[in-house]
């Protein structure tokens, strides 16, 4: 069972996340030859003040 974790900063719409999960599932099915019901995709959202790039929190960018 392939399991894919996607880490993102919070704020994406439910529709955008659903579309991403569908596209990732389709890619895994196509490239790993597994049935879609075996693919698990989890989106892990972080608050903007809990993630940084170059030491600067996303909330300050």
N, C-alpha and C positions, 0 to 999 in steps of 0.2 A: 504494500500500500504506500504509494508515494505521498509524502506530506510536505507541503511548501509553506514556509512562513514568510510573510511580507511585513516589514517594519516601515511604518509611515508616521508622519506627524498628523495629528488629528485635524479634521476639518473637511474631509472629502464627503461627498453625498453618499447616501446608501445606494443610489443608482450607479454611481461611478465605481464603488467597491464591488457591487454585484457584477458589473460588466468586467472588471478586472479578474475576479474569481472565475468567471465563465471563460474568459480568454486563456487564463493560465491552465485551467482544466483541459480545455481543448488542445493546448500545446502539449501537455503531458500525455494525454491520450494518443496524440499523433506520433510523438517521438519515443514514448516508452511502451507503446502497444498494450496499454491497460484499459479496462473499462472505466468510464467516467465515475461510476459509483465507488470506485476504489481510490479515487484521488481526493485528498483532503487539502484544502487551502485555508490558511488562517491569517487574518490581517490583525497585526498588533499595532495599536495606535498609541502614540506618546503625546502628552501635552507639549505645546510649543516651548514652555519654560523648562521642560525636562530633557531637551535634546539640544545639542550644540554642534556647530561646525567651526573649527579653528578657535575653540574656546568661547565663542559668542553664542548665547542661547538663540534658538530660532525665533523666540518671542521678541528679540531685539533686532532682528534683521529686517 
